Structure formats: C-alpha cells, structure tokens
C-alpha cells in the first residue's frame, strides 16, 4: 500500500488511541474490523500534519506481516505510536518525527521502520526529550527481539555494488554517492529490537546500508538488541556518541566497505546473553569471502569503551551454555545462545582502524583472523591500525583462530601451528608501544553516570599525546546525561 500524503486529504484511520497518539503501520488480519474515518489533518503548503496515522489495509507478506510505504512529506505530531509491519520511507519521501515521540514496535508483525535509498527521515530528539523506539510489550515483559528495528539505507558505495539489506526486508542499497543524505537521527533510543524473521536472520538494533556522509548520526542508544547493536554494510556515514547496551551478538559490526568515522562509543555486556555465533565487541569483515573488493572496510573508531562480561561486577561469569541462558530476558523466539569471544575481531580482509580504546573483561582481547582474506598481511603492512588501546582483565590477550580461546601461534596461510609461541594477534597488539595490557583494578573505573557498570575512569587514562583513552575523559565528561536509559525494562512508556 502506498500513499502520497502531499496530495491526499483523507487518510485511512482506525484503531484505539494509545497514550497521546494512535497507531502507525498496518493491522494484522486478526484485528477486529473497524470503519475508516477521517483524521484531523492540517496543511502548511503541501506538507500534511497529522496527530496519528493508522492503516488497516496493506499487502500481506507471509505470517501476517504487511508493507506500508510513505511517499511525500509527512510530519508527525509528538505522541505515542504503535508501529505495525514493515513501514518504508520511499525514495523522495520525507518523514519528520519530533522530539519526545515514542514509537512502540509490534511483536506479531515484526515491525520495522525502513528508510529506502533516497528516502529522508528527520528524527531530531533532544537531550531532554529523546525519541524512543521500544517494545510494545508491557513493562516487565519486554524481551530482545520483540520487534524489528531501525534500518537506514542509502546510495553511498559498498563493495558489492548493490546489496539486499540484512534481516528480511526487500530493500536494496548502494550507489556511487558517498555524500548521500538519508536524514538526521539524533538523541534516539532503540530498545528490544532484532526480531528473528527466520533462522539466523535477525534485524539489528540499528542497521546502516550504504548510508552516506551527508547523513547526521549522533546520540543513539541501542539496548537489548536480539542481534548486533549497530551494523554498517558499506557506506561512509560518520557517527558520534553511540551506546550499545546488553545486546545479543556483536556491538559494532562493520562490513562491505564501510569507511566512516565513528567517535565516542560505550558498550556494556550482560554476562547471561551471547550469540551462538560468538559475540564480539568489534566484528569487522571486508566481505563474507574476504575477497579484495573495493572500497575496503576501512572505518575508523576512536574513543570507545567496552565493558565486557568478565568485569568485576560480573565476577561470577562463566562462558558456558549452562550459564549463558539470558535469564528472564530469554525471548523464546528461536534465537540461539552461545559464548562470548573477543573485544576486537578483525577478519576477512578488513582494514579497520581503532584508536584511543579501552576494553575490559572479554575472554579474548584481539583476534586477527586469517582464515579468509588477507587480514594478517594487511596488519603486517600497516594497513590495519590498532593504536593507543588498553586491554584489561582479559582471559587471553589474543588468538589467531575464530572460536579458539588459547593464545598460541597459528598461520592459516602455511598451516603452521606452534603452541610454544604467543599468537600473532598478541604479538601484533604489543608491537605498538602505545598499546598496553593492565589489570582491571589499575584502571580506577567507577560508575558516576548510573550505568550499572564501572565504565568511567575517575582520573584520566592518558594516551601520552595530550588526549585520553576510552569513551569518557573522567567523571565530568557525561555525554550520557539526560537522554539514555539503563533500565528500559521498567520504563513507563
């Protein structure tokens, strides 16, 4: 179903008011039939303003899921909305969502908001009034994967030319415009997203597909995602102030030629929640095969803090199936639990750059995985950079194989294995004198921001160049203030 709101004076409206607003999306076939009425719609020029939009017609896609497409310019009023089905912002359309708006994702219809290449969305939350995208389940009953997530696609380059986005939607992304602009996304929380529409095919908390550098991304918190918290497939978008809180799989996953700059990131893990594929902080590929396709994944991350599952406040951590159960957060939706792995895994030809980063309490610090592609060779050539990084409280500093928890040398290129030598990953990490291995107790971390984990140095961790290591300089550097929420399970939405 498509509707151009620039030229439509009557919208199909149905359902029951939810809080201040109504429902956005498509009703399932199980809903009681309702008669359409005309909502209150006002116009400024050719832009439609409406207090709530609900569509009970649509094209069904499998198990009751339906498509709805925004075309034209739409400005929602601040309120509470229920998102049902896969709701697309089409090429040429503009959707504006004001500060303080709450969007609840419907579990039954795997709700997701999908920005198509050429579509434009303004989600301009504020520190005082963030935009919240969360589960429609009641407080205390929310689980990872209750709904789909936020998917943003554009026309920037990736190394597969044109790709279908991960997670089920039919959207294809990619082009040749690295300055492409998909909108403004500021002060947003995305909670309990990542619905698995099929086995091992989940939507991420926030997914970026070939998003260009003209797009504004800052102050985004993803909590309890049922897949990766953030994943980039190609593109050149720059991002600042990202929080990945207690996600299921990887925190910051980069693929297919992503080349943007990402600064100021916090990751906090729940020791009960890890994915069957092995959960990492960074997971970075050039592509699935490791082929030398361009553009290479060469994103730069700076000022990142990883608070892993083995930290002091998670001292009872056990990396085994009898412990990693998700507890009362288990979604019972087919998602499979596994183990935690590395703070940083770089593989399959990626040329990732990581600077000024603090990683605490992972089973493994670094994996330079040479099974596919030339990752190890790029490291030796200086094309893969790890600079001014502190590892603390790690099980082992490094390994050379995926899913290997021992620190010994292995070379995929020659098949050479030597258990009397440290892994190449370990050697590479310490070959840069700006990198350091410490005990967690030496860091002097505290929790002045109410995160629930010690994540902030109470005195500056100097990088030796006049800067600092980690997401926060010290307790005065609270960029989390006001807009984040570290107990979304009990939030009163």
N, C-alpha and C positions, 0 to 999 in steps of 0.2 A: 504494500500500500504506500503510495506516495502522495504528499500533499504540499503544494506550494503556498505557504502562508502569506506571501506578499500579495497574492491575488485572490485569497479565499476569505470571504467574510463570515462564513459559517463553518465551525469545526464540529466534528462528531464528539460529543461529550457524554460520559456515562460513569456510573460507579458512585461510591460513597466518599465523602470528603475524609481526608486523612490529615489530622492536625490542621495546619493552616492552609494546606494545599490540597491537590487532588492526585490522580494517578497519571503517570506518564508512561506510555507504552501500549501494549496490546493485552487484552484479556484472554485467558485460556478458554478452551471450549467448555470447561466445567463451570464457568461463572454463570450466575443467574442472568437471563436475558434482561436487558434494560432498554428503555426507549431513548433515542438520542434527543438532546435538547441543545439549544444554542447557548454557549458560554458567553460571559462578558468579555468582549474583545474590543480594544481600542486601537487606534492607529495614529502614529506620528509619521507623516509622509506615507511611505509604503511599507512600514515595519509594523507587524502585528504584536500587540502586547496582551498577554492573557494570564489570568491568575492560576490556571490549571488546565492541563490538556490530557485527555484520556481517549484512546481509540480502541473500540471493541470490534474492529474489523481488521483483517490482515491476512497475508498469505502464510499458511501454516508450513513449518519446516520441521518435520519429524515430531516427536513426542510433545506436541502442543506448542512448541516454540514458534514465534511469529516475527516477521520483519516489520519494522516501520521506518520510513525514510523522511527526514526533514529536508525540505527544499525551500529555498528562500530565506528570509531573515526572520528569526524568532527571538523574542526577548521574554524570558520567564520572569514572573514576579517572585520575590523572595517568599519561600514557603517550604512545605514538606511534600514530596512527591514519591510515588511508587513507580519504579521502573520495571516494566514487564517486557520480556522478549528482547530480541536484538534490535536496538534502536540506532539507526545510522544517521549521521550528518553528511549529506551528499556533497559531491563536488559543486562548488558555487554557493552552497548554503552557509549561513552564519547563525549559530546558536549562542545566545548570551545567558549565562546563569549567574545571578547576583550573589554577593557575599551573604553568608548566613543560611543559604539554602541547604536543605537536607534531602538527599535522594536515597531511597531505600530500594535495594535490589531484590527482586522476587526470585525465590529459590526454584519454584516449579518451572518457570520459563527460562531459567539460566540467563537472567537479564544481564545485558551488557550495553554500554554506550560506546559506539564505534565511530570514530571520525575518519571519513574516507579521504583519500588523497584529493586535495583541492577543497575539502571542507574546512571550516574555520569555527573554532569554539573559543569563547571568552568565559573562563571560569575564574573570575577575579575575586577570590576570597580575600580577607584581610586577617591580620594578626588577631584582632578582636572578634571577627566573625568569619571563621573559615567555612568553606564549603565541605560538607561531609557526604561521602558516598559509602553507604554501610548496608548491613544485612537488614532485611525486613522482619527477621525473627525477633521475638521479644527479648528484652534484657535477661541475661542468664541462660539463654538458649541459642546464642549465636555460635556458629562454628566456621572454621576455614572452609571456603568453597560454597558458602550459602548463595552466592550469585556469581555472575561472570567477572566483570571488571571494567576498567577504562582502557580502551585501545585507541591509540592515536597513530594515524598513518599519513604519509606524505609522499612527495615527489623528489626527494633527495636520492643520492646514489646508494646502491648496495652492490655487493659483488656477485649477485645473481641476476642483475638487470631488473627483472620484475619477479616479485615473490608473493605467495599467498601468506597472509598473516597466520601466525600460530594460534591455535586454540579453537578452531571451528568456523568462525565467520568466513565468508567467501571473499572478503576484501583482498585485493591485490595492491601492492605498494611498490614504489620505486620509480625513479626517473633520472634526470640529469641536472636538477636544480638544487644544489646544496644549500642555497639560501631560501628555500621554500619556507612558507609560514603557515603553520597549522593552527595558530591561535595563541592565547595567553592562558596559562594554567598556574595559578598562584594560591598559596595557602589552602591546600586541599588535603583532606584525609580520605583514604580508601581502605575500608575495613572488611574483613571476612570475605574477600573476593576469591576468584580462582576456581570456579565450578569446573569439574572434570566432565566435559560433554562426552568423552569416550576414554577408553583405557589409555593412560599415559598421555592424554591430550587435554591439559588444563589451560584455562585462560590465566594469565599472570595478573598480579595486582594492577600494575600499570605496564602496558606493552607499547613500545615505540617501534613503528615500522617505517624506515626511510624518512624520518622526520628531519626537516631542515633547520638550519641555524637561525632562520628568521622567527622561529617559534620560541616563546618565553616559557621556561620551566623553572620554578623555584618554590621552595617550601611545600614539599609533598611528603606526606607520611603514609606508608602502606603498612597495615597491621594485620597479622594472621591471614596472609595470603596462602592459598592452597597449592600454589606453585612458586615460581620466582616472585620476589617482591617487585623488582624492576628488571625488565629485559629490553635490550635495544637490538633490533635487526637492521644493520646498516644505518645510514643517516649521519647527520652532522650536528644535531641539536646540542646545545650547551645547557647544563643543568646545575643548579645550586641548591643546597640545603635540602637533602633527601634523608628520610628516616625509614629504615626497614626494621620493623618490629615483629619478632617472633613469627617469621614466615616458615613455610614448609620446606621449600627447596633452596635454591640459591638466592643470595641477596641482590647482587648486581651482576647480571649476566649480559655479556656483550658478544655479538655475532655479526657475521656477514658484512664486515667493513665499517662498523661504527667508528667514527672519527671525532666525536665531540669531546669537549672538556667538561668534566664533572668535578665540582668542588663542594666540600663540606657535607659529609655523609656520616650518619650514625647507623650501625647495625647492632641489634640486640637479639640473641637467640634464646629460645625456650629449650631446655635440655631434653624435654619429652617429645619434641617434634622435629623429625628429619625425614627426608625422602628416600625411597628405595634406590634412587639413582646416586645417592651420596650427596649430602648437602654441603655447599661451599659458601664462602663469603663472596669472593670474585670467582666466576667461571667465565673463561674467555676463549672463544674459537674464532678463527678466520671464516671457516665454514665447516660443514659436517665431515667432509673428507680430508680437510687440511690442505686442499689444493691452493696453489699460489695465484688465486684470483684477486684482482684489484677492484676497488680500493681495499687495502688490508684493514683488518681490525687494528686500529692504532689509537684508540681513545686514551685520554689522559685523565686519571683520577688523582685528586690532591686533597689532603686533609680529610682522611677517612679514619673512623674508629670502629673496629669490630670487637664486640663483646661476645665471646664465644660460649659454648655450652659447658666448658670446663672451668669457668671463672670461680672465684671464691664463693660467691653467693649461690653457685650451682655445684658445690663441692661434692654432692652425692651423685654426680653424673656418672652414668655407665653407658658406654657406646655399644649397646646390645639390644636385641629385639625384645628381651624381657623387661627392658626399662623404657625404651622409646615407644610409648603407647599413645601419646597425645592426651592421655588422661581424659578429663571432662571436655576437652576440645576435639575429641575424635569425631569426625564428621559422618562416618558410616556411609560414604558415598563412592566407595571403590578405590579411594586413594590408598596407596601402599606406603607404609612406614619403612625406614631403613636406618642408615647411620649418618653421623656427621663425618666430614672429611677434612678439607683444608680451608684455611683462611684465604689462600690465593691458589687457584688452579688456572694455569695458562697452558693452552694446548692447541693442536690442530692449526698451526700456522699463525696464531695471533701475535701481534706486536704491541701488546698492551704496555702502557706506561703508568706506573704507580709511584706517587711521591708523598712524603710527609704523612705517613700512615701508621697507625697503631693497631696491632692485632693481638688479642689476649684470649687464651684458653680454647684453642682448637686442637683436635688430635694431631693435625699436621699443620705446619706453617705454610710451606710452599711446595707445590707440585709443578715442575716444568715437564709436562707430559709429551714425550717424543714418539708416541705410538703412531700418530698420523701427522703428516706435515713436518715442517722444519723449525718448530718452536725452539728446540735446543740450539740449533745453528744460529737462529736469529739472536738468541741470548749471547752467544759467543761473539757475534759480530757487532754487538752494541745496539741492535735494533729493538730490543725489548729491555725496558728500563725499570729497575726497582731501586729507588733512591730515598734515603732518609726514612727508613722503616724500622720500627721496633716490633719484635716478636717477644711476647712474654707468656709464660705459663703454657707453652705448647707441649704436646705429647712428644713429638719429634720435630726437628727444625724443617726437614724436607724429605721427600721421597721422589723417585723417578718414574713411578707407575701409578696409574689410577687404581684406587681401591687397595693400595699397599700401604700398610701402616708401620713399615720398618724403614729406617734411614740407612740404606746402603746403595751402592752404585749399580745402575743398570743403564745400558746403552741400547736402545731399540735398533739403531742403525747397524750395529755389529752383532747384536745379541750378547754382548759382554756383560757378565754379572760378577760382582766382586763384593762379598759381604764383609770384607775387611776394610773397605773404603766407604767414606761418607758418600751419600747421594750427590749427584751433580747439582741438584736443586739446593742442597745445603751449602755446597762449595760456592755456587754462584751467588747465593744470598750474601755470604760473608766476604766475597771478593770485592764488594763495595764497602770501604771502611766507614761510610756514613750509615750503614745498616747495623743494627745491634740486637743482641739477644739478652733479655733481662728476666728476672723473677717478677712475678706479678706484684709481690709486696714492695718491690723497689719503685714502682710507678707512682705510688701515693694517690691512687684514684679514690674518688668519692662520688656521691650522688646528690649534688646540690640542687638538681633540677627535678627530682621526683620521678626519675625514670624507672626506678625499681632495681637498678643495677649500677654498680660503680663504673662510671663511664667517663668521668671528667677528672683530669689531673688538677690537684689542688694547688700545685705550683707548676710552672711552665716546663714542659718537656722540650727543651731547646733542640733545634735541628742543626745548631752550630753555624748557621748562616744568618742569624738575626730573626729567624722565624720559629715556628713551633711544630710539633708532631701531633697528629690527631685531629679530630673534628672540632675540639674546643681548646682555646688557649689556656683558660683556667675558669674558675667559678664565676667570673664576671662576664664570661662570653656565652650568655644563654640565648642562643638563637632559636631554642625550642619554646620559649616563653609565650604563653597565650593561646597558641593555635594547635598544639599537639595534645594527644590524649593517650595515656599509657594504661588505661583500663576501659577499653571500648566495650567490653562485655557487659558492663553495668551502666553504661551511659544511658541517660533518659532522653531518647530521641522522639 
